[in-house]
Amino acid sequence: MIVLNGGSSSGKSGIARCLQAVLPDPWPAFGVDTLIQAMPASMRASDAGIEFAPDGEVMAGPEFRTLETAWIEGVATMARAGARVVVDEIFLGGAASQQRWQKALGGVRVLWVGVRCESAVAAAREVARGDRVTGMAASQADVVHQGVIYDLEVDTTRSESMECARIIADRIE
């Protein structure tokens, strides 16, 4: 299993797609964005679900956390059943977020990858994409890495997704 952690617009999804192209076996990719998109619209705008403030801050409520825990357990079950999985994640809680995954993934071999990108570059990507709340990239660029322990880090500030994917693929046994 590969867990990619980085802020919004840091390049995780592009790296995940490139990993799928360069790794020899099939590696399904799942991201926290997939979880959020799967939720009822009512949960994307409530205190209990997940809210996106105008400045880019993300607030996760108890109902979101319950579904997130179930999602993490589901992904972990797939990995235990033999699926090679890439997870595209944003550890808003830094080390505490990684610990939730570590607990669920006990016994699964995981390559923990930090995906870094300079705040200004991620913010420019965010504006170009047009599908994110302005400010998310800048607010998440550093906080998602606080206290997180990685096996490998890549930086997409000046490196293409494919180059980063090849570096990661070289670490897969």
Secondary structure, DSSP 8 states (H G I E B T S, - for coil): -EEEE--TTSSHHHHHHHHHHHSSS---EEEHHHHHHHS-GGGGGSSSSEEE-TTS-EEE-HHHHHHHHHHHHHHHHHHHTT---EEEE--TTTHHHHHHHHHHTTTS--EEEEEE--HHHHHHHHHHH-SS-TTHHHHHTTGGGTT---SEEEE-SSS-HHHHHHHHHTT--
